[in-house]
Amino acid sequence: MARARWLRLCTLGADVGLRMMNSFLADLRRRKIHGVPVTGTRHAICRGAARRSRNITSALRISLASWIVSAAAAQAQWTAVSSESDFSSGKAVEHRHVVARSASGDEATLDVALFSWKRVTLRVIDIPAADTSMEAVMQREDAIAGVNGGYFDPQYAPVGLLVSRGRVIAPQQKARLLSGVVSVVNGRVQVQRAAEFSVKTKPTAARQCGPFLVEAGKAMPGLNNSRRARRTFVLTMSGERAAIGFCSHVTLAELAALLVTPQVIASGKVQRALNLDGGSSSGFWFAGERRPFSIPEQKTVRDFLAIVPR
């Protein structure tokens, strides 16, 4: 929270300074100087002064913007301070528990289930009644790992595309928030832009959600950086690998920065990442070789993303 307040103050200070400069320039253009009309030589002098002031203002605006962006980037840097791994039976899925710290001292905890879609796959599990816990659903489905899925309305109707076991439960929607689709086509796990995806590819599983967090290995610009909440996500990496995961209370911008930090997802570079339903819906479950690991959701949800054997 200290970092967010600091950035807001920087932005506010810059904005106030620029407003004052612009107000001064406007006065030069429309007012008299010391009670004398601005004409003739005075007019030329004031025009020159105004022109020089505008140049100074433009330079100041660029410098301030660059400084704020650079400062924000420095504040957004994360470092993994500890990491533990557990594996499923047969070591098909790795559970990584990571504690990360930002440059400003904030901490975040991530739990990620990493897998190769050549060995296992993703399944969207639909629970129309929304009356069953994640743990119970995962155990019933013989899943290896799972997280909550996409958005739903107060009556638990899915918001956005939902395909389960090859059947379209809810159609794709056009909405700014629903910017991506995670799907499984011919066994391949994909995270795509909503405009790139087509149901004609006949996915066995698909869920529309958003916003996009990572694109081409880079954190998406413009993500919210003021509201912290529990987060759930799905991502794809190079080398036929993918992951589902959970993160403790962070902003969307912080989550994106975390996911592109090399030490956090150590198995490969994240290519694309998509935000899933968060807040009280977020949960994570993993069937460890020694014992199950669970972060329960705080309310029942409509659907889940599960890693299951092929």
C-alpha positions as a Markdown table, in Angstrom:
| # | Residue | x | y | z |
|---|---|---|---|---|
| 1 | Met | 0.0 | 0.0 | 0.0 |
| 2 | Ala | 2.9 | 2.3 | 0.7 |
| 3 | Arg | 4.1 | 1.9 | -2.9 |
| 4 | Ala | 0.7 | 2.7 | -4.3 |
| 5 | Arg | 0.4 | 5.9 | -2.1 |
| 6 | Trp | 3.9 | 6.9 | -3.2 |
| 7 | Leu | 3.1 | 6.6 | -6.9 |
| 8 | Arg | -0.2 | 8.5 | -6.4 |
| 9 | Leu | 1.6 | 11.4 | -4.7 |
| 10 | Cys | 4.3 | 11.5 | -7.5 |
| 11 | Thr | 1.6 | 11.6 | -10.1 |
| 12 | Leu | -0.4 | 14.2 | -8.1 |
| 13 | Gly | 2.6 | 16.4 | -7.6 |
| 14 | Ala | 3.5 | 16.3 | -11.3 |
| 15 | Asp | -0.1 | 17.1 | -12.3 |
| 16 | Val | -0.3 | 20.1 | -9.9 |
| 17 | Gly | 3.0 | 21.5 | -11.2 |
| 18 | Leu | 1.9 | 21.2 | -14.8 |
| 19 | Arg | -1.5 | 22.8 | -14.1 |
| 20 | Met | 0.2 | 25.8 | -12.5 |
| 21 | Met | 2.5 | 26.2 | -15.4 |
| 22 | Asn | -0.4 | 25.9 | -17.9 |
| 23 | Ser | -2.4 | 28.4 | -15.9 |
| 24 | Phe | 0.4 | 30.9 | -16.0 |
| 25 | Leu | 0.8 | 30.6 | -19.8 |
| 26 | Ala | -3.0 | 31.1 | -20.2 |
| 27 | Asp | -2.7 | 34.3 | -18.2 |
| 28 | Leu | 0.1 | 35.6 | -20.5 |
| 29 | Arg | -2.1 | 35.1 | -23.5 |
| 30 | Arg | -5.3 | 36.7 | -22.2 |
| 31 | Arg | -4.4 | 39.2 | -19.5 |
| 32 | Lys | -2.6 | 42.6 | -19.2 |
| 33 | Ile | 0.9 | 42.7 | -17.7 |
| 34 | His | 1.0 | 45.1 | -14.8 |
| 35 | Gly | -2.2 | 46.8 | -16.0 |
| 36 | Val | -0.8 | 47.7 | -19.5 |
| 37 | Pro | -2.4 | 46.1 | -22.6 |
| 38 | Val | -0.1 | 43.5 | -24.1 |
| 39 | Thr | 0.6 | 45.1 | -27.6 |
| 40 | Gly | 3.5 | 46.0 | -29.8 |
| 41 | Thr | 6.9 | 45.3 | -28.4 |
| 42 | Arg | 5.4 | 44.0 | -25.1 |
| 43 | His | 3.3 | 41.6 | -27.2 |
| 44 | Ala | 6.4 | 40.3 | -29.0 |
| 45 | Ile | 8.3 | 39.9 | -25.7 |
| 46 | Cys | 5.4 | 38.1 | -24.1 |
| 47 | Arg | 4.9 | 35.8 | -27.1 |
| 48 | Gly | 8.6 | 34.9 | -26.9 |
| 49 | Ala | 8.4 | 34.3 | -23.2 |
| 50 | Ala | 5.2 | 32.2 | -23.6 |
| 51 | Arg | 6.9 | 30.2 | -26.4 |
| 52 | Arg | 9.9 | 29.5 | -24.2 |
| 53 | Ser | 7.7 | 28.6 | -21.3 |
| 54 | Arg | 5.7 | 26.2 | -23.4 |
| 55 | Asn | 9.0 | 24.5 | -24.5 |
| 56 | Ile | 10.0 | 24.3 | -20.8 |
| 57 | Thr | 6.6 | 22.9 | -19.9 |
| 58 | Ser | 6.9 | 20.2 | -22.6 |
| 59 | Ala | 10.3 | 19.3 | -21.5 |
| 60 | Leu | 9.2 | 19.2 | -17.8 |
| 61 | Arg | 6.2 | 17.1 | -18.7 |
| 62 | Ile | 8.4 | 14.5 | -20.6 |
| 63 | Ser | 10.9 | 14.5 | -17.8 |
| 64 | Leu | 8.3 | 14.0 | -15.1 |
| 65 | Ala | 6.6 | 11.3 | -17.0 |
| 66 | Ser | 9.9 | 9.5 | -17.6 |
| 67 | Trp | 10.8 | 9.8 | -14.0 |
| 68 | Ile | 7.5 | 8.5 | -12.7 |
| 69 | Val | 7.6 | 5.5 | -15.2 |
| 70 | Ser | 11.2 | 4.7 | -14.2 |
| 71 | Ala | 10.3 | 4.9 | -10.5 |
| 72 | Ala | 7.3 | 2.7 | -10.9 |
| 73 | Ala | 9.3 | 0.2 | -12.8 |
| 74 | Ala | 11.9 | 0.1 | -10.0 |
| 75 | Gln | 9.2 | -0.3 | -7.4 |
| 76 | Ala | 7.6 | -3.2 | -9.4 |
| 77 | Gln | 10.7 | -5.4 | -9.3 |
| 78 | Trp | 10.3 | -8.6 | -7.4 |
| 79 | Thr | 12.7 | -11.2 | -6.1 |
| 80 | Ala | 12.0 | -14.8 | -5.0 |
| 81 | Val | 13.3 | -15.1 | -1.4 |
| 82 | Ser | 12.3 | -18.7 | -0.9 |
| 83 | Ser | 10.9 | -21.6 | -3.0 |
| 84 | Glu | 9.8 | -25.1 | -2.2 |
| 85 | Ser | 8.7 | -27.9 | -4.6 |
| 86 | Asp | 6.5 | -30.9 | -4.2 |
| 87 | Phe | 5.5 | -33.4 | -6.9 |
| 88 | Ser | 2.4 | -35.4 | -7.7 |
| 89 | Ser | 2.5 | -39.2 | -8.0 |
| 90 | Gly | 4.7 | -40.1 | -11.0 |
| 91 | Lys | 6.1 | -36.5 | -10.9 |
| 92 | Ala | 3.8 | -35.4 | -13.8 |
| 93 | Val | 3.0 | -32.1 | -12.0 |
| 94 | Glu | 5.2 | -29.9 | -9.9 |
| 95 | His | 3.8 | -27.7 | -7.1 |
| 96 | Arg | 6.0 | -24.7 | -6.4 |
| 97 | His | 5.4 | -22.6 | -3.3 |
| 98 | Val | 7.2 | -19.3 | -3.7 |
| 99 | Val | 7.6 | -16.3 | -1.4 |
| 100 | Ala | 8.6 | -13.1 | -3.3 |
| 101 | Arg | 9.5 | -9.6 | -2.1 |
| 102 | Ser | 9.3 | -6.4 | -4.0 |
| 103 | Ala | 11.8 | -3.6 | -4.1 |
| 104 | Ser | 9.6 | -1.6 | -1.6 |
| 105 | Gly | 9.4 | -4.5 | 0.8 |
| 106 | Asp | 6.0 | -5.9 | 0.0 |
| 107 | Glu | 5.6 | -9.7 | 0.1 |
| 108 | Ala | 3.5 | -12.1 | -1.9 |
| 109 | Thr | 3.1 | -15.9 | -1.8 |
| 110 | Leu | 2.4 | -17.9 | -5.0 |
| 111 | Asp | 1.4 | -21.5 | -5.3 |
| 112 | Val | 1.8 | -22.8 | -8.9 |
| 113 | Ala | 1.1 | -26.2 | -10.4 |
| 114 | Leu | 3.4 | -26.7 | -13.4 |
| 115 | Phe | 2.9 | -29.3 | -16.0 |
| 116 | Ser | 3.6 | -30.5 | -19.6 |
| 117 | Trp | 0.5 | -30.9 | -21.7 |
| 118 | Lys | 2.2 | -33.8 | -23.3 |
| 119 | Arg | 1.7 | -35.8 | -20.1 |
| 120 | Val | -1.4 | -34.3 | -18.5 |
| 121 | Thr | -4.1 | -31.9 | -19.6 |
| 122 | Leu | -6.6 | -29.3 | -18.4 |
| 123 | Arg | -10.3 | -29.9 | -17.8 |
| 124 | Val | -13.0 | -27.4 | -17.1 |
| 125 | Ile | -15.3 | -28.9 | -14.5 |
| 126 | Asp | -18.8 | -27.4 | -14.4 |
| 127 | Ile | -20.9 | -27.4 | -11.3 |
| 128 | Pro | -24.2 | -25.8 | -12.2 |
| 129 | Ala | -25.5 | -25.9 | -8.6 |
| 130 | Ala | -22.3 | -24.3 | -7.3 |
| 131 | Asp | -22.7 | -26.3 | -4.1 |
| 132 | Thr | -19.5 | -28.3 | -3.9 |
| 133 | Ser | -16.1 | -27.3 | -2.5 |
| 134 | Met | -13.0 | -27.4 | -4.7 |
| 135 | Glu | -11.4 | -30.1 | -2.5 |
| 136 | Ala | -14.5 | -32.4 | -2.9 |
| 137 | Val | -14.6 | -31.8 | -6.7 |
| 138 | Met | -10.9 | -32.4 | -7.2 |
| 139 | Gln | -11.0 | -35.7 | -5.3 |
| 140 | Arg | -14.2 | -36.9 | -7.1 |
| 141 | Glu | -12.6 | -36.1 | -10.5 |
| 142 | Asp | -9.3 | -37.8 | -9.6 |
| 143 | Ala | -7.6 | -34.5 | -10.4 |
| 144 | Ile | -3.9 | -33.8 | -9.8 |
| 145 | Ala | -4.4 | -30.1 | -9.2 |
| 146 | Gly | -7.0 | -27.4 | -9.6 |
| 147 | Val | -8.1 | -23.8 | -9.2 |
| 148 | Asn | -11.4 | -21.9 | -9.5 |
| 149 | Gly | -12.5 | -20.9 | -13.0 |
| 150 | Gly | -14.2 | -17.9 | -14.5 |
| 151 | Tyr | -16.7 | -15.3 | -13.6 |
| 152 | Phe | -20.4 | -16.0 | -12.8 |
| 153 | Asp | -23.4 | -13.8 | -12.0 |
| 154 | Pro | -25.3 | -13.8 | -8.7 |
| 155 | Gln | -27.4 | -16.7 | -9.9 |
| 156 | Tyr | -24.2 | -18.7 | -10.7 |
| 157 | Ala | -24.7 | -18.5 | -14.4 |
| 158 | Pro | -21.3 | -18.4 | -16.2 |
| 159 | Val | -20.2 | -15.1 | -17.6 |
| 160 | Gly | -18.2 | -15.7 | -20.8 |
| 161 | Leu | -17.5 | -18.9 | -22.7 |
| 162 | Leu | -17.6 | -22.2 | -20.8 |
| 163 | Val | -16.9 | -25.5 | -22.6 |
| 164 | Ser | -16.8 | -28.6 | -20.5 |
| 165 | Arg | -16.1 | -32.1 | -21.9 |
| 166 | Gly | -16.5 | -30.8 | -25.4 |
| 167 | Arg | -20.0 | -29.3 | -24.8 |
| 168 | Val | -20.6 | -25.5 | -25.0 |
| 169 | Ile | -22.3 | -24.6 | -21.7 |
| 170 | Ala | -22.2 | -20.8 | -22.2 |
| 171 | Pro | -21.3 | -18.8 | -25.3 |
| 172 | Gln | -18.4 | -16.5 | -25.9 |
| 173 | Gln | -19.1 | -12.8 | -25.0 |
| 174 | Lys | -17.6 | -9.5 | -26.2 |
| 175 | Ala | -16.6 | -7.5 | -23.2 |
| 176 | Arg | -13.5 | -5.6 | -22.3 |
| 177 | Leu | -12.8 | -7.6 | -19.2 |
| 178 | Leu | -13.3 | -11.0 | -20.9 |
| 179 | Ser | -10.1 | -10.4 | -23.0 |
| 180 | Gly | -8.8 | -14.0 | -23.2 |
| 181 | Val | -9.7 | -17.7 | -23.4 |
| 182 | Val | -7.9 | -20.7 | -22.0 |
| 183 | Ser | -8.7 | -23.8 | -24.1 |
| 184 | Val | -7.6 | -27.4 | -24.9 |
| 185 | Val | -7.6 | -28.3 | -28.5 |
| 186 | Asn | -6.2 | -31.7 | -29.6 |
| 187 | Gly | -4.6 | -32.0 | -26.2 |
| 188 | Arg | -2.8 | -28.7 | -26.5 |
| 189 | Val | -3.3 | -26.1 | -23.8 |
| 190 | Gln | -3.6 | -22.5 | -25.1 |
| 191 | Val | -4.1 | -19.1 | -23.8 |
| 192 | Gln | -5.4 | -16.8 | -26.5 |
| 193 | Arg | -6.9 | -13.4 | -27.1 |
| 194 | Ala | -10.7 | -13.7 | -27.3 |
| 195 | Ala | -10.5 | -12.4 | -30.9 |
| 196 | Glu | -8.1 | -15.2 | -31.8 |
| 197 | Phe | -10.1 | -18.0 | -30.4 |
| 198 | Ser | -12.8 | -19.8 | -32.4 |
| 199 | Val | -15.2 | -22.5 | -31.1 |
| 200 | Lys | -14.9 | -24.1 | -34.5 |
| 201 | Thr | -11.6 | -25.6 | -33.4 |
| 202 | Lys | -13.8 | -27.9 | -31.2 |
| 203 | Pro | -12.1 | -27.5 | -27.9 |
| 204 | Thr | -12.6 | -30.2 | -25.3 |
| 205 | Ala | -12.4 | -27.5 | -22.6 |
| 206 | Ala | -12.4 | -23.7 | -22.7 |
| 207 | Arg | -13.1 | -20.8 | -20.3 |
| 208 | Gln | -13.2 | -17.1 | -21.1 |
| 209 | Cys | -11.9 | -14.7 | -18.5 |
| 210 | Gly | -9.5 | -11.8 | -18.1 |
| 211 | Pro | -7.8 | -9.4 | -18.1 |
| 212 | Phe | -4.7 | -10.6 | -19.9 |
| 213 | Leu | -1.7 | -10.4 | -17.5 |
| 214 | Val | 1.3 | -11.3 | -19.8 |
| 215 | Glu | 1.7 | -11.1 | -23.5 |
| 216 | Ala | 4.8 | -12.3 | -25.4 |
| 217 | Gly | 6.7 | -12.6 | -22.2 |
| 218 | Lys | 6.0 | -9.1 | -21.0 |
| 219 | Ala | 3.7 | -7.8 | -18.3 |
| 220 | Met | 0.7 | -6.0 | -19.8 |
| 221 | Pro | 0.7 | -2.2 | -19.3 |
| 222 | Gly | -2.3 | -0.4 | -17.8 |
| 223 | Leu | -3.3 | -3.1 | -15.3 |
| 224 | Asn | -5.0 | -1.9 | -12.1 |
| 225 | Asn | -2.3 | -1.2 | -9.4 |
| 226 | Ser | -4.4 | 0.0 | -6.5 |
| 227 | Arg | -6.8 | -2.9 | -5.5 |
| 228 | Arg | -5.2 | -5.9 | -3.8 |
| 229 | Ala | -7.0 | -9.2 | -3.7 |
| 230 | Arg | -6.4 | -12.9 | -3.8 |
| 231 | Arg | -5.7 | -13.9 | -7.4 |
| 232 | Thr | -6.0 | -17.0 | -9.6 |
| 233 | Phe | -4.4 | -17.4 | -13.0 |
| 234 | Val | -3.5 | -19.7 | -15.9 |
| 235 | Leu | -0.4 | -19.4 | -18.1 |
| 236 | Thr | 1.5 | -21.0 | -20.9 |
| 237 | Met | 5.3 | -21.2 | -21.4 |
| 238 | Ser | 7.7 | -22.3 | -24.0 |
| 239 | Gly | 8.4 | -26.0 | -24.4 |
| 240 | Glu | 4.9 | -27.4 | -24.3 |
| 241 | Arg | 4.5 | -26.3 | -20.6 |
| 242 | Ala | 1.7 | -24.6 | -18.8 |
| 243 | Ala | 0.6 | -23.8 | -15.2 |
| 244 | Ile | -2.3 | -22.8 | -13.0 |
| 245 | Gly | -1.8 | -20.9 | -9.8 |
| 246 | Phe | -2.9 | -18.8 | -6.9 |
| 247 | Cys | -1.4 | -15.7 | -5.4 |
| 248 | Ser | -1.9 | -13.9 | -2.1 |
| 249 | His | -3.3 | -10.4 | -1.9 |
| 250 | Val | -1.7 | -8.4 | -4.8 |
| 251 | Thr | -2.9 | -6.0 | -7.5 |
| 252 | Leu | -3.2 | -7.1 | -11.1 |
| 253 | Ala | -0.1 | -5.1 | -12.1 |
| 254 | Glu | 1.8 | -6.7 | -9.3 |
| 255 | Leu | 0.7 | -10.2 | -10.3 |
| 256 | Ala | 1.8 | -9.6 | -13.9 |
| 257 | Ala | 5.2 | -8.4 | -12.7 |
| 258 | Leu | 5.6 | -11.4 | -10.5 |
| 259 | Leu | 4.8 | -13.8 | -13.3 |
| 260 | Val | 7.5 | -12.4 | -15.5 |
| 261 | Thr | 10.1 | -12.6 | -12.7 |
| 262 | Pro | 12.5 | -15.4 | -13.8 |
| 263 | Gln | 13.0 | -16.9 | -10.3 |
| 264 | Val | 9.3 | -17.2 | -9.6 |
| 265 | Ile | 8.3 | -19.5 | -12.5 |
| 266 | Ala | 11.7 | -21.3 | -12.8 |
| 267 | Ser | 10.6 | -24.0 | -15.3 |
| 268 | Gly | 10.6 | -21.6 | -18.3 |
| 269 | Lys | 9.7 | -18.2 | -19.5 |
| 270 | Val | 6.0 | -17.3 | -19.3 |
| 271 | Gln | 4.7 | -16.5 | -22.7 |
| 272 | Arg | 1.0 | -15.7 | -21.9 |
| 273 | Ala | -1.0 | -15.4 | -18.7 |
| 274 | Leu | -4.7 | -14.9 | -18.1 |
| 275 | Asn | -6.4 | -13.7 | -14.9 |
| 276 | Leu | -9.2 | -15.9 | -13.6 |
| 277 | Asp | -11.9 | -15.0 | -11.1 |
| 278 | Gly | -10.3 | -13.6 | -7.9 |
| 279 | Gly | -11.0 | -12.4 | -4.4 |
| 280 | Ser | -13.2 | -14.8 | -2.4 |
| 281 | Ser | -13.5 | -17.1 | -5.4 |
| 282 | Ser | -9.8 | -17.9 | -5.5 |
| 283 | Gly | -8.6 | -21.2 | -4.3 |
| 284 | Phe | -5.9 | -23.8 | -5.1 |
| 285 | Trp | -5.6 | -27.6 | -4.5 |
| 286 | Phe | -2.8 | -30.0 | -5.2 |
| 287 | Ala | -2.6 | -33.8 | -4.7 |
| 288 | Gly | 1.0 | -34.0 | -3.4 |
| 289 | Glu | 2.9 | -37.3 | -3.3 |
| 290 | Arg | 3.1 | -37.0 | 0.4 |
| 291 | Arg | -0.2 | -35.3 | 1.2 |
| 292 | Pro | -2.7 | -32.9 | -0.4 |
| 293 | Phe | -2.2 | -29.2 | -0.2 |
| 294 | Ser | -5.2 | -26.9 | -0.2 |
| 295 | Ile | -6.0 | -23.2 | -0.1 |
| 296 | Pro | -9.8 | -23.3 | 0.1 |
| 297 | Glu | -12.0 | -20.8 | -1.8 |
| 298 | Gln | -14.0 | -18.5 | 0.5 |
| 299 | Lys | -17.3 | -19.0 | -1.3 |
| 300 | Thr | -18.7 | -21.7 | -3.7 |
| 301 | Val | -18.1 | -21.1 | -7.4 |
| 302 | Arg | -19.6 | -22.3 | -10.6 |
| 303 | Asp | -16.6 | -24.0 | -12.3 |
| 304 | Phe | -13.0 | -25.1 | -11.9 |
| 305 | Leu | -9.8 | -25.6 | -14.0 |
| 306 | Ala | -8.3 | -29.0 | -13.1 |
| 307 | Ile | -5.1 | -30.8 | -14.2 |
| 308 | Val | -6.0 | -34.4 | -15.0 |
| 309 | Pro | -4.3 | -37.4 | -16.5 |
| 310 | Arg | -4.5 | -37.6 | -20.3 |
